[in-house]
Amino acid sequence: MEEITIESILHRLNMLKAYHQVVGNHGAAGIDKMPVEKLGEYLRAEWDNIKHSIENGSYRPQAVRRVAIPKPNGGVRKLGIPTVLDRMIQQTIAQELSRYYEPKFSDYSYGFREGRSCHQAIDKALTYLNEGHEYVVVIDISKFFDRVNHDKLMYSLSKEISDKRVLKLIRKYLQSGVMSNGVKEPTKEGTPQGGNLSPVLSNIVLDRLDKELEKRGHKFVRYADDISIYVKSQRAGERVLSSITDWIVKQLKLQINEEKSGVMKYHKVELLGFGFYKNSKKVITSRITSTSYARFKRKLKGLTKRSKSMNHRKRVAKINQVAIGWLAYFAKADGKTKIRRIDEWLRHRLRCCIWKQWKLVRTRMRNLQRLGVSEDQAYQWANTRKGYWRISASPIIQRTITTKRLKQSGYKSLEEIYIRLHGNLSNRRDTRTVRPVV
């Protein structure tokens, strides 16, 4: 296999692929405030100098912009947003690292790898569970991306990469620093989430764990830093948890979140937003967790706030976008009844929004009559003092703003989308790379 060199990283085809990837992602600007739309123009003017500085080792990446986003279960996740130029250079390195390391990675690792998906990870977990390994050892690495040991990572890379310029460039990105509230802070450990290098570097770090688990003969699934090991008893699980935790702390110098780690029966496990249960045929299959449902409903609730002034068709388009992505992710899981209820609830909220947009009595009268209501009834309902939620569930609204009319305005039924996707995935093996949307 061709080695990774600074020349292979800076090869024109590799650079073009990275450029299109970064521009196509439409990411936010870094500390220099350059938008992705300006990257092409900047490269045409400056690329020769930048390339030369990378080759001679004088290039200095800029600090990443610190952004904190709330986690669904509380707390915040710290993201580091590099400049668009540094994102592109990181992407060129990441592409070469992936090309070289991909054949070496474990078959039981599914995160951030081309041609691998969350769905495949869930399928593998279901295989183990239905083979009788109904106890799951869940290992949660505390703040993994913030605590990766730089020296251990660089030592691991140096065993495979002989070009010192490549190693030097990667270390510069690891230690480029973070800009927070106008103050630059050094980064002595970690690979900031948000950078293009972080996913492949995380897999390189944790591949040592994969190989250790394989050597011990464990049945496991890893998606990034989500690790689950499948055993046949509580006692065996506790033994595995203790020994593997000890190995991670000593060998990888990482910390384990003891509150989120443990041994549990399959029906108590949440993996990538999926849960597990035994159906009427005594087969363990996947379901959508209540946590995932709650997050989905919160998103839909935000889009259907009556106080959120928005054109109806635009609102429906945004709902469809969110819903299709969520349903595509969870289409493998059983959830038809719950999704039908969410569908009904969502139509109810849309009718509330429409009724509020009709606000004026004369507008309500005109629209009700246009939808087939008699003048007397239209006058009566247009002047009602009932609240929005109550009126949207009334026979007059159900009869006028029908499901059929909502569909004509662009609304796509959640239940119908789910049934179609669930049927398609049940009949074929999905090999696309699908990222979690939980």
VOVO-946380 format. One record per residue (C-alpha): residue number from 1; residue in three letters; x, y, z. Coordinates in steps of 0.2 Angstrom, whole numbers. Layout:
N
[NUM,"ALA",[X,Y,Z]]
...
This chain:
438
[1,"MET",[0,0,0]]
[2,"GLU",[6,17,-5]]
[3,"GLU",[13,27,11]]
[4,"ILE",[6,43,17]]
[5,"THR",[17,58,12]]
[6,"ILE",[15,76,11]]
[7,"GLU",[16,75,-8]]
[8,"SER",[1,62,-8]]
[9,"ILE",[-9,74,4]]
[10,"LEU",[-6,89,-7]]
[11,"HIS",[-9,79,-23]]
[12,"ARG",[-21,89,-35]]
[13,"LEU",[-34,76,-35]]
[14,"ASN",[-34,74,-17]]
[15,"MET",[-35,93,-14]]
[16,"LEU",[-50,95,-27]]
[17,"LYS",[-59,81,-18]]
[18,"ALA",[-56,90,-1]]
[19,"TYR",[-61,107,-8]]
[20,"HIS",[-78,100,-15]]
[21,"GLN",[-82,91,2]]
[22,"VAL",[-79,107,12]]
[23,"VAL",[-88,118,1]]
[24,"GLY",[-103,106,-1]]
[25,"ASN",[-105,105,18]]
[26,"HIS",[-108,124,19]]
[27,"GLY",[-100,125,36]]
[28,"ALA",[-99,140,47]]
[29,"ALA",[-84,152,47]]
[30,"GLY",[-69,151,58]]
[31,"ILE",[-61,165,68]]
[32,"ASP",[-56,173,52]]
[33,"LYS",[-74,175,47]]
[34,"MET",[-71,169,29]]
[35,"PRO",[-86,160,22]]
[36,"VAL",[-85,144,12]]
[37,"GLU",[-91,154,-4]]
[38,"LYS",[-74,164,-3]]
[39,"LEU",[-63,149,-2]]
[40,"GLY",[-61,146,-21]]
[41,"GLU",[-56,164,-24]]
[42,"TYR",[-44,164,-9]]
[43,"LEU",[-35,148,-15]]
[44,"ARG",[-33,155,-33]]
[45,"ALA",[-23,170,-26]]
[46,"GLU",[-14,161,-11]]
[47,"TRP",[-13,142,-14]]
[48,"ASP",[5,142,-21]]
[49,"ASN",[12,151,-5]]
[50,"ILE",[1,140,6]]
[51,"LYS",[7,124,-2]]
[52,"HIS",[25,129,-1]]
[53,"SER",[23,133,18]]
[54,"ILE",[15,116,21]]
[55,"GLU",[30,107,11]]
[56,"ASN",[43,116,21]]
[57,"GLY",[35,114,38]]
[58,"SER",[32,133,41]]
[59,"TYR",[13,133,39]]
[60,"ARG",[4,137,55]]
[61,"PRO",[-15,133,57]]
[62,"GLN",[-26,145,65]]
[63,"ALA",[-35,142,82]]
[64,"VAL",[-52,135,81]]
[65,"ARG",[-68,144,86]]
[66,"ARG",[-76,137,101]]
[67,"VAL",[-94,134,101]]
[68,"ALA",[-105,126,114]]
[69,"ILE",[-121,117,109]]
[70,"PRO",[-133,110,122]]
[71,"LYS",[-134,91,123]]
[72,"PRO",[-151,83,122]]
[73,"ASN",[-149,75,140]]
[74,"GLY",[-142,91,148]]
[75,"GLY",[-125,99,148]]
[76,"VAL",[-116,106,133]]
[77,"ARG",[-105,99,119]]
[78,"LYS",[-90,109,115]]
[79,"LEU",[-86,111,96]]
[80,"GLY",[-71,118,88]]
[81,"ILE",[-74,126,71]]
[82,"PRO",[-58,128,61]]
[83,"THR",[-56,141,47]]
[84,"VAL",[-62,135,30]]
[85,"LEU",[-44,134,24]]
[86,"ASP",[-39,123,38]]
[87,"ARG",[-55,113,36]]
[88,"MET",[-49,109,18]]
[89,"ILE",[-32,105,23]]
[90,"GLN",[-38,94,37]]
[91,"GLN",[-49,85,25]]
[92,"THR",[-35,82,13]]
[93,"ILE",[-25,74,28]]
[94,"ALA",[-41,64,34]]
[95,"GLN",[-44,57,16]]
[96,"GLU",[-26,50,15]]
[97,"LEU",[-27,43,33]]
[98,"SER",[-44,35,29]]
[99,"ARG",[-36,27,13]]
[100,"TYR",[-22,20,22]]
[101,"TYR",[-30,15,38]]
[102,"GLU",[-47,9,32]]
[103,"PRO",[-41,-9,27]]
[104,"LYS",[-33,-10,45]]
[105,"PHE",[-48,-5,55]]
[106,"SER",[-59,-18,64]]
[107,"ASP",[-75,-26,56]]
[108,"TYR",[-84,-22,72]]
[109,"SER",[-81,-3,70]]
[110,"TYR",[-95,7,61]]
[111,"GLY",[-93,25,65]]
[112,"PHE",[-86,38,53]]
[113,"ARG",[-82,25,40]]
[114,"GLU",[-87,25,21]]
[115,"GLY",[-99,12,17]]
[116,"ARG",[-103,8,35]]
[117,"SER",[-119,15,45]]
[118,"CYS",[-128,15,61]]
[119,"HIS",[-140,3,54]]
[120,"GLN",[-127,-10,51]]
[121,"ALA",[-121,-8,70]]
[122,"ILE",[-139,-11,75]]
[123,"ASP",[-140,-26,64]]
[124,"LYS",[-124,-33,72]]
[125,"ALA",[-131,-30,89]]
[126,"LEU",[-147,-39,85]]
[127,"THR",[-137,-54,79]]
[128,"TYR",[-128,-55,95]]
[129,"LEU",[-144,-53,106]]
[130,"ASN",[-153,-66,96]]
[131,"GLU",[-138,-78,98]]
[132,"GLY",[-142,-78,117]]
[133,"HIS",[-130,-64,122]]
[134,"GLU",[-144,-54,130]]
[135,"TYR",[-133,-45,143]]
[136,"VAL",[-124,-29,137]]
[137,"VAL",[-108,-21,144]]
[138,"VAL",[-110,-2,140]]
[139,"ILE",[-94,8,141]]
[140,"ASP",[-95,27,140]]
[141,"ILE",[-78,36,138]]
[142,"SER",[-79,52,147]]
[143,"LYS",[-77,67,136]]
[144,"PHE",[-67,56,124]]
[145,"PHE",[-64,69,110]]
[146,"ASP",[-58,82,123]]
[147,"ARG",[-46,70,132]]
[148,"VAL",[-37,60,118]]
[149,"ASN",[-18,59,123]]
[150,"HIS",[-8,68,110]]
[151,"ASP",[8,59,113]]
[152,"LYS",[0,42,112]]
[153,"LEU",[-9,46,96]]
[154,"MET",[7,53,88]]
[155,"TYR",[17,38,93]]
[156,"SER",[3,27,85]]
[157,"LEU",[4,37,69]]
[158,"SER",[23,37,69]]
[159,"LYS",[23,18,68]]
[160,"GLU",[14,19,51]]
[161,"ILE",[19,36,44]]
[162,"SER",[37,39,40]]
[163,"ASP",[36,56,33]]
[164,"LYS",[40,68,47]]
[165,"ARG",[32,83,39]]
[166,"VAL",[15,74,39]]
[167,"LEU",[17,70,58]]
[168,"LYS",[22,88,61]]
[169,"LEU",[7,95,52]]
[170,"ILE",[-5,83,61]]
[171,"ARG",[3,88,78]]
[172,"LYS",[1,107,74]]
[173,"TYR",[-18,104,71]]
[174,"LEU",[-19,95,87]]
[175,"GLN",[-11,109,96]]
[176,"SER",[-18,124,86]]
[177,"GLY",[-27,131,101]]
[178,"VAL",[-45,137,104]]
[179,"MET",[-52,154,103]]
[180,"SER",[-65,157,116]]
[181,"ASN",[-72,175,120]]
[182,"GLY",[-57,183,111]]
[183,"VAL",[-44,173,121]]
[184,"LYS",[-33,159,114]]
[185,"GLU",[-32,144,125]]
[186,"PRO",[-19,130,121]]
[187,"THR",[-24,113,117]]
[188,"LYS",[-13,100,126]]
[189,"GLU",[-25,85,124]]
[190,"GLY",[-40,80,113]]
[191,"THR",[-46,81,95]]
[192,"PRO",[-59,95,95]]
[193,"GLN",[-76,90,88]]
[194,"GLY",[-80,100,73]]
[195,"GLY",[-63,97,64]]
[196,"ASN",[-62,86,49]]
[197,"LEU",[-48,76,56]]
[198,"SER",[-56,71,72]]
[199,"PRO",[-67,57,66]]
[200,"VAL",[-53,47,58]]
[201,"LEU",[-41,51,72]]
[202,"SER",[-53,45,85]]
[203,"ASN",[-55,28,75]]
[204,"ILE",[-36,27,75]]
[205,"VAL",[-35,29,94]]
[206,"LEU",[-49,17,97]]
[207,"ASP",[-43,4,85]]
[208,"ARG",[-31,-2,98]]
[209,"LEU",[-47,-6,109]]
[210,"ASP",[-55,-15,95]]
[211,"LYS",[-40,-26,92]]
[212,"GLU",[-39,-30,111]]
[213,"LEU",[-57,-34,111]]
[214,"GLU",[-55,-46,96]]
[215,"LYS",[-40,-54,104]]
[216,"ARG",[-50,-58,120]]
[217,"GLY",[-64,-65,109]]
[218,"HIS",[-78,-53,114]]
[219,"LYS",[-93,-50,103]]
[220,"PHE",[-94,-31,102]]
[221,"VAL",[-100,-16,92]]
[222,"ARG",[-92,1,92]]
[223,"TYR",[-98,17,84]]
[224,"ALA",[-85,31,87]]
[225,"ASP",[-84,31,106]]
[226,"ASP",[-101,21,109]]
[227,"ILE",[-95,4,114]]
[228,"SER",[-106,-11,118]]
[229,"ILE",[-100,-29,122]]
[230,"TYR",[-112,-43,122]]
[231,"VAL",[-111,-57,135]]
[232,"LYS",[-123,-71,141]]
[233,"SER",[-124,-67,160]]
[234,"GLN",[-123,-53,172]]
[235,"ARG",[-108,-60,181]]
[236,"ALA",[-98,-62,164]]
[237,"GLY",[-103,-44,160]]
[238,"GLU",[-97,-37,177]]
[239,"ARG",[-80,-46,174]]
[240,"VAL",[-78,-39,156]]
[241,"LEU",[-83,-22,162]]
[242,"SER",[-70,-22,176]]
[243,"SER",[-56,-28,165]]
[244,"ILE",[-59,-18,149]]
[245,"THR",[-61,-2,160]]
[246,"ASP",[-45,-5,168]]
[247,"TRP",[-37,-8,151]]
[248,"ILE",[-44,8,143]]
[249,"VAL",[-38,19,158]]
[250,"LYS",[-20,11,158]]
[251,"GLN",[-17,9,140]]
[252,"LEU",[-27,23,132]]
[253,"LYS",[-25,36,146]]
[254,"LEU",[-44,39,145]]
[255,"GLN",[-57,41,159]]
[256,"ILE",[-73,30,160]]
[257,"ASN",[-90,38,165]]
[258,"GLU",[-95,26,178]]
[259,"GLU",[-113,33,179]]
[260,"LYS",[-116,29,161]]
[261,"SER",[-107,13,160]]
[262,"GLY",[-113,-4,167]]
[263,"VAL",[-120,-21,163]]
[264,"MET",[-139,-22,159]]
[265,"LYS",[-151,-33,150]]
[266,"TYR",[-155,-30,132]]
[267,"HIS",[-172,-21,135]]
[268,"LYS",[-164,-8,146]]
[269,"VAL",[-151,-3,133]]
[270,"GLU",[-151,12,122]]
[271,"LEU",[-139,11,107]]
[272,"LEU",[-138,26,95]]
[273,"GLY",[-156,31,99]]
[274,"PHE",[-162,13,97]]
[275,"GLY",[-169,1,110]]
[276,"PHE",[-172,-17,110]]
[277,"TYR",[-187,-28,114]]
[278,"LYS",[-193,-46,112]]
[279,"ASN",[-208,-47,100]]
[280,"SER",[-223,-60,99]]
[281,"LYS",[-212,-72,90]]
[282,"LYS",[-199,-72,104]]
[283,"VAL",[-186,-63,92]]
[284,"ILE",[-177,-48,99]]
[285,"THR",[-179,-33,87]]
[286,"SER",[-176,-14,88]]
[287,"ARG",[-188,0,93]]
[288,"ILE",[-187,18,95]]
[289,"THR",[-183,24,112]]
[290,"SER",[-194,36,122]]
[291,"THR",[-179,48,123]]
[292,"SER",[-178,49,104]]
[293,"TYR",[-197,51,102]]
[294,"ALA",[-196,66,114]]
[295,"ARG",[-182,74,105]]
[296,"PHE",[-192,72,88]]
[297,"LYS",[-207,80,96]]
[298,"ARG",[-198,94,103]]
[299,"LYS",[-191,99,86]]
[300,"LEU",[-208,97,78]]
[301,"LYS",[-216,108,92]]
[302,"GLY",[-203,121,89]]
[303,"LEU",[-208,122,70]]
[304,"THR",[-227,123,74]]
[305,"LYS",[-227,136,88]]
[306,"ARG",[-241,148,85]]
[307,"SER",[-230,162,90]]
[308,"LYS",[-218,158,76]]
[309,"SER",[-224,168,61]]
[310,"MET",[-221,158,45]]
[311,"ASN",[-229,155,29]]
[312,"HIS",[-239,139,29]]
[313,"ARG",[-230,131,14]]
[314,"LYS",[-213,136,21]]
[315,"ARG",[-218,128,38]]
[316,"VAL",[-223,112,30]]
[317,"ALA",[-207,111,20]]
[318,"LYS",[-197,113,36]]
[319,"ILE",[-207,100,45]]
[320,"ASN",[-205,88,30]]
[321,"GLN",[-186,90,30]]
[322,"VAL",[-185,86,48]]
[323,"ALA",[-197,72,48]]
[324,"ILE",[-190,63,32]]
[325,"GLY",[-172,63,40]]
[326,"TRP",[-178,57,57]]
[327,"LEU",[-189,43,49]]
[328,"ALA",[-176,38,37]]
[329,"TYR",[-164,35,52]]
[330,"PHE",[-177,25,62]]
[331,"ALA",[-185,16,48]]
[332,"LYS",[-177,0,53]]
[333,"ALA",[-186,0,71]]
[334,"ASP",[-203,-5,75]]
[335,"GLY",[-214,11,79]]
[336,"LYS",[-229,12,68]]
[337,"THR",[-242,15,82]]
[338,"LYS",[-232,29,91]]
[339,"ILE",[-228,37,74]]
[340,"ARG",[-246,37,70]]
[341,"ARG",[-250,46,86]]
[342,"ILE",[-236,59,82]]
[343,"ASP",[-244,61,65]]
[344,"GLU",[-261,65,72]]
[345,"TRP",[-254,77,85]]
[346,"LEU",[-244,86,72]]
[347,"ARG",[-259,88,60]]
[348,"HIS",[-268,95,76]]
[349,"ARG",[-254,108,79]]
[350,"LEU",[-254,113,60]]
[351,"ARG",[-273,116,61]]
[352,"CYS",[-269,127,76]]
[353,"CYS",[-257,137,66]]
[354,"ILE",[-268,139,51]]
[355,"TRP",[-283,145,63]]
[356,"LYS",[-272,158,71]]
[357,"GLN",[-266,164,54]]
[358,"TRP",[-284,167,49]]
[359,"LYS",[-285,178,65]]
[360,"LEU",[-298,191,59]]
[361,"VAL",[-316,186,60]]
[362,"ARG",[-319,191,42]]
[363,"THR",[-304,181,36]]
[364,"ARG",[-311,165,46]]
[365,"MET",[-328,168,39]]
[366,"ARG",[-321,169,21]]
[367,"ASN",[-310,154,22]]
[368,"LEU",[-323,143,31]]
[369,"GLN",[-336,147,17]]
[370,"ARG",[-323,144,4]]
[371,"LEU",[-320,127,11]]
[372,"GLY",[-339,123,10]]
[373,"VAL",[-346,129,27]]
[374,"SER",[-363,138,27]]
[375,"GLU",[-363,157,30]]
[376,"ASP",[-372,154,47]]
[377,"GLN",[-360,141,53]]
[378,"ALA",[-345,151,47]]
[379,"TYR",[-351,166,56]]
[380,"GLN",[-354,156,72]]
[381,"TRP",[-337,148,72]]
[382,"ALA",[-327,164,66]]
[383,"ASN",[-334,172,82]]
[384,"THR",[-330,158,94]]
[385,"ARG",[-321,161,110]]
[386,"LYS",[-314,144,111]]
[387,"GLY",[-295,142,112]]
[388,"TYR",[-284,137,97]]
[389,"TRP",[-281,119,103]]
[390,"ARG",[-299,116,107]]
[391,"ILE",[-305,124,90]]
[392,"SER",[-293,114,80]]
[393,"ALA",[-300,98,87]]
[394,"SER",[-318,103,83]]
[395,"PRO",[-329,95,69]]
[396,"ILE",[-329,111,59]]
[397,"ILE",[-310,112,57]]
[398,"GLN",[-308,93,55]]
[399,"ARG",[-321,94,41]]
[400,"THR",[-313,109,32]]
[401,"ILE",[-294,108,35]]
[402,"THR",[-294,89,31]]
[403,"THR",[-279,78,30]]
[404,"LYS",[-281,78,12]]
[405,"ARG",[-281,97,11]]
[406,"LEU",[-265,97,22]]
[407,"LYS",[-257,85,10]]
[408,"GLN",[-262,96,-5]]
[409,"SER",[-252,110,4]]
[410,"GLY",[-237,99,4]]
[411,"TYR",[-238,90,21]]
[412,"LYS",[-231,72,20]]
[413,"SER",[-239,60,32]]
[414,"LEU",[-226,53,45]]
[415,"GLU",[-235,37,46]]
[416,"GLU",[-235,34,27]]
[417,"ILE",[-217,39,25]]
[418,"TYR",[-212,27,39]]
[419,"ILE",[-222,12,32]]
[420,"ARG",[-214,15,15]]
[421,"LEU",[-196,16,22]]
[422,"HIS",[-198,2,34]]
[423,"GLY",[-204,-9,21]]
[424,"ASN",[-190,-5,9]]
[425,"LEU",[-177,-7,23]]
[426,"SER",[-185,-24,28]]
[427,"ASN",[-182,-30,10]]
[428,"ARG",[-164,-25,7]]
[429,"ARG",[-148,-23,16]]
[430,"ASP",[-143,-4,19]]
[431,"THR",[-125,0,16]]
[432,"ARG",[-126,19,16]]
[433,"THR",[-117,29,28]]
[434,"VAL",[-130,36,40]]
[435,"ARG",[-126,47,54]]
[436,"PRO",[-136,48,70]]
[437,"VAL",[-150,60,72]]
[438,"VAL",[-154,57,90]]
